[in-house]
Amino acid sequence: MDIARAEKPSALRQVVAGVVLLAAVAVIALVGSLATIDNVEGWYAGAQKAPWNPPNGVFGPVWSVLYAGIAAAGFLVWRAGFAGRGAPNTARAWLTVYIVQLALNSAWTPAFFGGYPLLGEAAWWLAAAIILLLLVAVVWLAATAWRRSRVASIVMAVYALWVAFASTLNIAIIALN
């Protein structure tokens, strides 16, 4: 058996991992869109926003590209950490934080948009806490991915920049309203 081959996942395993990661981010995107659909034209339309707040039409395309990148980054680090069939992935710590950031990402939109009609301004504070935790996780992922995949690290750094920008928009809603 070729040792170098044993250290790489099979093509089938790579396809399955890629599909699972793409499906995960697609579900997060769907949940986010369901939370925003009634609220973007509802309470959010009337809220005071930061002067640097982009038009609503910017968010969908940006997040679509980011979600594809997030899935790709997860795949690249998973594949780089693959240690052979039956062996634990050497990137387990990174992948654990990756899953945590997916959960935080999926929680922010329902908390911010869907939470406001239920909780009022408290939803914005909850969303701010979520997005700041998300930012910490993504910065850590970007910094620690470098040794496994420079592409994944760069993708996560771009994602971190967007999350930092989105954090300012969340905080501006709190400050201005």
NUBADO-969819 format. One record per residue: residue in three letters; chain; x, y, z of N, C-alpha, C in turn. Coordinates in nm, 2 decimals, decimal comma. Each point is the difference from the previous one (the first is absolute). Layout:
<nodes>
   rest   kette     n_c1     n_c2     n_c3    ca_c1    ca_c2    ca_c3     c_c1     c_c2     c_c3
    Ala       A        X        Y        Z        X        Y        Z        X        Y        Z
...
</nodes>
This chain:
<nodes>
   rest   kette     n_c1     n_c2     n_c3    ca_c1    ca_c2    ca_c3     c_c1     c_c2     c_c3
    Met       A     0,08    -0,12     0,00    -0,08     0,12     0,00     0,09     0,12     0,00
    Asp       A    -0,04     0,10    -0,08     0,08     0,12    -0,01    -0,03     0,09     0,12
    Ile       A     0,10     0,04     0,08    -0,02     0,07     0,12    -0,06     0,14    -0,03
    Ala       A     0,06     0,07    -0,11    -0,05     0,13    -0,03    -0,15     0,00    -0,04
    Arg       A    -0,04    -0,11    -0,07    -0,15    -0,01    -0,03    -0,08    -0,02     0,12
    Ala       A     0,05    -0,08     0,10    -0,08    -0,03     0,12    -0,02     0,13     0,08
    Glu       A     0,08     0,10    -0,02    -0,02     0,12     0,08    -0,10     0,10    -0,06
    Lys       A    -0,05    -0,03    -0,12    -0,10     0,08    -0,07    -0,14    -0,06     0,00
    Pro       A    -0,10     0,08     0,02    -0,13    -0,07     0,00    -0,04    -0,04    -0,15
    Ser       A    -0,08    -0,10    -0,01    -0,04    -0,05    -0,13    -0,08     0,11    -0,07
    Ala       A    -0,01    -0,01    -0,13    -0,08     0,09    -0,08    -0,14     0,01     0,05
    Leu       A    -0,06    -0,12     0,03    -0,14    -0,01     0,05    -0,01     0,08     0,13
    Arg       A     0,09    -0,03     0,09     0,00     0,07     0,13     0,01     0,15    -0,01
    Gln       A     0,08     0,05    -0,10     0,02     0,14    -0,02    -0,13     0,06    -0,06
    Val       A    -0,07    -0,07    -0,09    -0,13     0,04    -0,05    -0,10     0,01     0,11
    Val       A    -0,01    -0,10     0,08    -0,10     0,00     0,11     0,03     0,11     0,09
    Ala       A     0,13     0,03     0,04     0,03     0,11     0,09    -0,04     0,13    -0,06
    Gly       A     0,04     0,02    -0,13    -0,04     0,12    -0,07    -0,15     0,03     0,00
    Val       A    -0,07    -0,11    -0,04    -0,15     0,02     0,00    -0,06     0,03     0,14
    Val       A     0,05    -0,07     0,10    -0,05     0,03     0,13     0,03     0,14     0,04
    Leu       A     0,12     0,05    -0,03     0,04     0,14     0,04    -0,09     0,10    -0,08
    Leu       A    -0,01    -0,02    -0,13    -0,09     0,08    -0,08    -0,14     0,00     0,05
    Ala       A    -0,05    -0,12     0,04    -0,14    -0,01     0,05    -0,01     0,08     0,13
    Ala       A     0,10    -0,01     0,08    -0,01     0,07     0,13    -0,01     0,15    -0,02
    Val       A     0,08     0,05    -0,08     0,00     0,15    -0,02    -0,13     0,04    -0,08
    Ala       A    -0,05    -0,09    -0,08    -0,13     0,03    -0,07    -0,11     0,00     0,10
    Val       A     0,00    -0,09     0,09    -0,11     0,00     0,11     0,01     0,13     0,08
    Ile       A     0,12     0,04     0,03     0,02     0,13     0,08    -0,05     0,12    -0,08
    Ala       A     0,03     0,00    -0,13    -0,05     0,11    -0,09    -0,15     0,00     0,00
    Leu       A    -0,06    -0,12    -0,02    -0,15    -0,01     0,00    -0,06     0,05     0,12
    Val       A     0,05    -0,05     0,12    -0,05     0,04     0,13     0,01     0,16     0,01
    Gly       A     0,11     0,05    -0,04     0,02     0,15     0,00    -0,10     0,07    -0,08
    Ser       A    -0,02    -0,05    -0,12    -0,09     0,07    -0,09    -0,15    -0,01     0,05
    Leu       A    -0,03    -0,11     0,06    -0,14    -0,01     0,06    -0,02     0,10     0,12
    Ala       A     0,11     0,02     0,07    -0,01     0,10     0,11     0,00     0,14    -0,05
    Thr       A     0,05     0,03    -0,12     0,01     0,14    -0,04    -0,12     0,03    -0,09
    Ile       A    -0,06    -0,10    -0,07    -0,10     0,03    -0,10    -0,11     0,10     0,04
    Asp       A    -0,06    -0,02     0,12    -0,10     0,09     0,04     0,05     0,12     0,07
    Asn       A     0,12    -0,01     0,05     0,05     0,11     0,09     0,08     0,11    -0,08
    Val       A     0,06    -0,03    -0,11     0,08     0,10    -0,07    -0,09     0,11    -0,05
    Glu       A    -0,12    -0,03    -0,04    -0,09     0,10    -0,05    -0,09     0,04     0,12
    Gly       A     0,01    -0,06     0,11    -0,08     0,03     0,12     0,07     0,10     0,09
    Trp       A     0,03    -0,05     0,12     0,07     0,09     0,10     0,13     0,05    -0,04
    Tyr       A     0,08    -0,08    -0,08     0,13     0,04    -0,04     0,00     0,12    -0,10
    Ala       A    -0,10     0,00    -0,08    -0,01     0,11    -0,10    -0,01     0,14     0,07
    Gly       A    -0,07     0,00     0,12    -0,02     0,12     0,07     0,11     0,04     0,10
    Ala       A     0,09    -0,09     0,02     0,10     0,02     0,11     0,11     0,09    -0,06
    Gln       A     0,05     0,08     0,09     0,12     0,09    -0,03     0,12    -0,09    -0,02
    Lys       A     0,07     0,02    -0,10     0,12    -0,09    -0,03     0,12     0,09    -0,01
    Ala       A     0,12    -0,07     0,01     0,13     0,07    -0,02     0,01     0,06    -0,14
    Pro       A     0,07     0,12    -0,01     0,01     0,06    -0,13     0,08    -0,09    -0,10
    Trp       A     0,08    -0,10     0,05     0,07    -0,09    -0,08    -0,08    -0,13    -0,03
    Asn       A    -0,12     0,00     0,04    -0,08    -0,12    -0,03    -0,03    -0,01    -0,15
    Pro       A     0,04    -0,12    -0,06    -0,02    -0,01    -0,14    -0,15    -0,02    -0,04
    Pro       A    -0,03     0,01    -0,12    -0,14    -0,03    -0,04    -0,03    -0,15     0,03
    Asn       A    -0,13    -0,03     0,03    -0,04    -0,14     0,03     0,05    -0,10    -0,11
    Gly       A     0,00     0,04    -0,12     0,03    -0,09    -0,11     0,15    -0,04     0,00
    Val       A     0,08     0,06     0,08     0,14    -0,04     0,01     0,02    -0,13     0,08
    Phe       A    -0,08    -0,02     0,10     0,02    -0,10     0,10    -0,02    -0,14    -0,06
    Gly       A    -0,10    -0,03    -0,08    -0,02    -0,13    -0,06     0,12    -0,05    -0,08
    Pro       A     0,05     0,08    -0,10     0,12    -0,04    -0,08     0,12    -0,02     0,09
    Val       A     0,03     0,09     0,09     0,12    -0,01     0,08    -0,01    -0,13     0,09
    Trp       A    -0,11    -0,02     0,06    -0,01    -0,12     0,08     0,00    -0,13    -0,08
    Ser       A    -0,05     0,01    -0,12     0,01    -0,12    -0,09     0,15    -0,04    -0,03
    Val       A     0,08     0,10    -0,03     0,14    -0,02    -0,03     0,07    -0,05     0,13
    Leu       A    -0,03     0,07     0,11     0,06    -0,04     0,13    -0,04    -0,14     0,04
    Tyr       A    -0,12    -0,04    -0,02    -0,04    -0,14     0,04     0,07    -0,10    -0,08
    Ala       A     0,01     0,03    -0,13     0,08    -0,10    -0,09     0,14    -0,01     0,05
    Gly       A     0,06     0,12     0,04     0,14     0,00     0,05     0,01    -0,07     0,13
    Ile       A    -0,10     0,02     0,09     0,00    -0,07     0,13     0,00    -0,15    -0,01
    Ala       A    -0,08    -0,05    -0,09    -0,01    -0,14    -0,03     0,14    -0,05    -0,06
    Ala       A     0,05     0,08    -0,09     0,13    -0,04    -0,06     0,11     0,00     0,10
    Ala       A     0,01     0,10     0,09     0,10     0,00     0,10    -0,01    -0,12     0,10
    Gly       A    -0,12    -0,03     0,04    -0,02    -0,12     0,08     0,04    -0,12    -0,06
    Phe       A    -0,03    -0,02    -0,13     0,05    -0,11    -0,08     0,15    -0,01     0,00
    Leu       A     0,06     0,11    -0,04     0,15     0,00    -0,01     0,07    -0,04     0,13
    Val       A    -0,05     0,06     0,11     0,07    -0,04     0,13    -0,04    -0,14     0,04
    Trp       A    -0,12    -0,04    -0,02    -0,03    -0,14     0,02     0,09    -0,10    -0,07
    Arg       A     0,01     0,03    -0,13     0,08    -0,09    -0,09     0,15     0,01     0,04
    Ala       A     0,05     0,11     0,04     0,14     0,02     0,04     0,02    -0,08     0,13
    Gly       A    -0,10    -0,01     0,09     0,01    -0,07     0,13    -0,03    -0,14    -0,01
    Phe       A    -0,04    -0,05    -0,12    -0,03    -0,15    -0,01     0,12    -0,08     0,03
    Ala       A    -0,01    -0,09     0,09     0,12    -0,08     0,05    -0,01    -0,15    -0,04
    Gly       A    -0,10    -0,03    -0,08    -0,01    -0,14    -0,05    -0,13    -0,06     0,06
    Arg       A    -0,05    -0,10    -0,07    -0,12    -0,07     0,04     0,00    -0,05     0,14
    Gly       A    -0,09     0,04     0,08    -0,01    -0,04     0,14     0,08     0,09     0,10
    Ala       A     0,09     0,08    -0,05     0,08     0,09     0,08    -0,08     0,13     0,02
    Pro       A     0,02     0,06     0,12    -0,07     0,13     0,02     0,06     0,11    -0,08
    Asn       A    -0,08     0,09    -0,05     0,05     0,11    -0,08     0,09     0,09     0,09
    Thr       A     0,11     0,03    -0,05     0,10     0,08     0,07    -0,05     0,15     0,02
    Ala       A    -0,10     0,04    -0,08    -0,05     0,13     0,01    -0,13     0,01     0,09
    Arg       A    -0,02    -0,10     0,09    -0,12    -0,01     0,08    -0,03     0,13     0,07
    Ala       A     0,10     0,06     0,07    -0,03     0,12     0,07    -0,05     0,11    -0,09
    Trp       A     0,06     0,02    -0,12    -0,04     0,10    -0,09    -0,14    -0,03    -0,05
    Leu       A    -0,03    -0,13    -0,03    -0,13    -0,04    -0,05    -0,11     0,02     0,10
    Thr       A     0,04    -0,01     0,13    -0,10     0,02     0,11    -0,03     0,15     0,00
    Val       A     0,10     0,09     0,00    -0,03     0,14     0,00    -0,08     0,04    -0,13
    Tyr       A     0,03    -0,07    -0,11    -0,07     0,02    -0,13    -0,15    -0,03     0,02
    Ile       A    -0,03    -0,11     0,07    -0,14    -0,03     0,02    -0,06     0,10     0,09
    Val       A     0,07     0,05     0,10    -0,05     0,10     0,09    -0,03     0,13    -0,07
    Gln       A     0,09     0,04    -0,09    -0,03     0,12    -0,08    -0,12    -0,02    -0,09
    Leu       A    -0,02    -0,12    -0,06    -0,12    -0,02    -0,08    -0,12     0,01     0,09
    Ala       A     0,00    -0,05     0,12    -0,12     0,02     0,09    -0,02     0,14     0,04
    Leu       A     0,11     0,08     0,02    -0,02     0,14     0,03    -0,05     0,08    -0,12
    Asn       A     0,05    -0,04    -0,11    -0,04     0,07    -0,13    -0,15    -0,03    -0,02
    Ser       A    -0,04    -0,12     0,02    -0,14    -0,03    -0,02    -0,09     0,06     0,11
    Ala       A     0,05     0,03     0,11    -0,08     0,06     0,11    -0,02     0,15    -0,02
    Trp       A     0,10     0,07    -0,06     0,00     0,14     0,00    -0,13     0,06    -0,07
    Thr       A    -0,02    -0,04    -0,13    -0,11     0,06    -0,07    -0,14    -0,02     0,06
    Pro       A    -0,03    -0,12     0,05    -0,13    -0,02     0,07     0,00     0,09     0,13
    Ala       A     0,11     0,01     0,07     0,00     0,08     0,12    -0,02     0,15    -0,03
    Phe       A     0,07     0,05    -0,11    -0,01     0,14    -0,03    -0,13     0,04    -0,07
    Phe       A    -0,03    -0,07    -0,10    -0,12     0,03    -0,08    -0,13    -0,06     0,06
    Gly       A     0,00    -0,13     0,02    -0,12    -0,06     0,06    -0,02     0,03     0,14
    Gly       A     0,11     0,03     0,07    -0,02     0,02     0,15    -0,06     0,13     0,03
    Tyr       A     0,02     0,10    -0,08    -0,05     0,14     0,03    -0,15     0,00     0,02
    Pro       A    -0,08    -0,06    -0,08    -0,15     0,00     0,02    -0,04    -0,07     0,13
    Leu       A     0,08    -0,09     0,05    -0,03    -0,07     0,12     0,06     0,06     0,12
    Leu       A     0,13     0,05    -0,01     0,07     0,04     0,12     0,03     0,15     0,00
    Gly       A    -0,03     0,07    -0,11     0,03     0,14     0,00     0,15     0,02    -0,01
    Glu       A     0,05     0,11     0,06     0,14     0,04    -0,01     0,09    -0,11     0,06
    Ala       A    -0,05    -0,08     0,09     0,08    -0,10     0,06     0,06    -0,10    -0,11
    Ala       A    -0,08    -0,01    -0,10     0,05    -0,09    -0,11     0,12     0,05    -0,07
    Trp       A     0,01     0,14    -0,01     0,12     0,06    -0,06     0,12    -0,03     0,09
    Trp       A    -0,01     0,01     0,13     0,11    -0,02     0,09     0,04    -0,15     0,00
    Leu       A    -0,10    -0,09    -0,01     0,03    -0,14    -0,01     0,08    -0,03    -0,13
    Ala       A    -0,05     0,06    -0,11     0,06    -0,01    -0,13     0,15     0,05     0,01
    Ala       A     0,02     0,12     0,06     0,13     0,05     0,02     0,09    -0,09     0,07
    Ala       A    -0,04    -0,06     0,11     0,08    -0,10     0,07     0,03    -0,12    -0,09
    Ile       A    -0,09    -0,05    -0,08     0,02    -0,11    -0,09     0,10     0,04    -0,11
    Ile       A    -0,01     0,11    -0,06     0,09     0,04    -0,11     0,14     0,03     0,05
    Leu       A     0,01     0,05     0,12     0,14     0,02     0,06     0,06    -0,13     0,03
    Leu       A    -0,07    -0,10     0,05     0,05    -0,13     0,02     0,04    -0,06    -0,13
    Leu       A    -0,09     0,02    -0,10     0,03    -0,05    -0,14     0,13     0,06    -0,05
    Leu       A     0,02     0,12     0,02     0,12     0,07    -0,05     0,13    -0,06     0,07
    Val       A    -0,01    -0,02     0,13     0,11    -0,06     0,07     0,03    -0,14    -0,06
    Ala       A    -0,10    -0,08    -0,02     0,02    -0,14    -0,06     0,06     0,01    -0,14
    Val       A    -0,05     0,09    -0,08     0,05     0,01    -0,14     0,14     0,05    -0,01
    Val       A     0,03     0,10     0,09     0,14     0,04     0,00     0,10    -0,11     0,04
    Trp       A    -0,04    -0,08     0,10     0,08    -0,11     0,05     0,01    -0,10    -0,12
    Leu       A    -0,11    -0,03    -0,07     0,01    -0,09    -0,11     0,09     0,05    -0,11
    Ala       A    -0,01     0,12    -0,03     0,09     0,06    -0,10     0,15    -0,01     0,04
    Ala       A     0,03     0,03     0,12     0,13     0,00     0,05     0,06    -0,14     0,00
    Thr       A    -0,08    -0,10     0,05     0,05    -0,13     0,02    -0,01    -0,09    -0,13
    Ala       A    -0,07     0,04    -0,10    -0,01    -0,08    -0,12     0,13     0,01    -0,09
    Trp       A     0,07     0,11     0,02     0,12     0,03    -0,08     0,09    -0,12    -0,02
    Arg       A     0,03    -0,07     0,11     0,09    -0,11    -0,02    -0,05    -0,12    -0,07
    Arg       A    -0,13    -0,01    -0,01    -0,06    -0,11    -0,08    -0,04     0,03    -0,14
    Ser       A    -0,05     0,13    -0,01    -0,05     0,04    -0,14     0,00     0,16     0,00
    Arg       A     0,09     0,05    -0,08     0,01     0,15    -0,01    -0,13     0,05    -0,07
    Val       A    -0,05    -0,08    -0,09    -0,13     0,05    -0,06    -0,11     0,00     0,10
    Ala       A    -0,01    -0,10     0,08    -0,11     0,00     0,11     0,03     0,12     0,09
    Ser       A     0,12     0,03     0,04     0,03     0,11     0,09    -0,04     0,13    -0,06
    Ile       A     0,03     0,02    -0,13    -0,04     0,13    -0,06    -0,15     0,01    -0,01
    Val       A    -0,07    -0,11    -0,04    -0,14     0,01    -0,01    -0,06     0,03     0,14
    Met       A     0,05    -0,06     0,10    -0,05     0,03     0,14     0,03     0,14     0,04
    Ala       A     0,11     0,06    -0,05     0,04     0,13     0,04    -0,10     0,10    -0,07
    Val       A    -0,03    -0,03    -0,13    -0,10     0,09    -0,07    -0,14    -0,01     0,08
    Tyr       A    -0,03    -0,12     0,04    -0,13    -0,02     0,07     0,01     0,08     0,13
    Ala       A     0,11    -0,01     0,07     0,02     0,08     0,12    -0,02     0,15    -0,02
    Leu       A     0,05     0,05    -0,11    -0,01     0,14    -0,03    -0,15     0,04    -0,02
    Trp       A    -0,07    -0,09    -0,07    -0,15     0,02    -0,02    -0,07     0,00     0,13
    Val       A     0,03    -0,10     0,09    -0,07    -0,01     0,12     0,03     0,12     0,09
    Ala       A     0,13     0,05     0,00     0,03     0,12     0,07    -0,08     0,12    -0,05
    Phe       A    -0,01     0,01    -0,13    -0,09     0,11    -0,06    -0,14    -0,02     0,04
    Ala       A    -0,06    -0,12    -0,01    -0,13    -0,03     0,04    -0,03     0,03     0,15
    Ser       A     0,11    -0,02     0,08    -0,01     0,03     0,15    -0,03     0,15     0,02
    Thr       A     0,07     0,08    -0,08    -0,02     0,14     0,01    -0,14     0,04    -0,04
    Leu       A    -0,06    -0,07    -0,09    -0,14     0,03    -0,04    -0,09    -0,04     0,11
    Asn       A     0,02    -0,11     0,06    -0,08    -0,05     0,11     0,01     0,10     0,12
    Ile       A     0,12     0,04     0,03     0,02     0,10     0,11    -0,06     0,13    -0,03
    Ala       A     0,01     0,05    -0,12    -0,06     0,12    -0,04    -0,15     0,00     0,01
    Ile       A    -0,07    -0,11    -0,03    -0,14    -0,01     0,03    -0,03     0,02     0,14
    Ile       A     0,08    -0,06     0,09    -0,03     0,02     0,14     0,02     0,15     0,04
    Ala       A     0,11     0,06    -0,05     0,04     0,14     0,04    -0,10     0,10    -0,06
    Leu       A    -0,05    -0,02    -0,12    -0,08     0,09    -0,06    -0,15    -0,01     0,02
    Asn       A    -0,04    -0,11     0,06    -0,14    -0,02     0,02    -0,03    -0,01     0,15
</nodes>
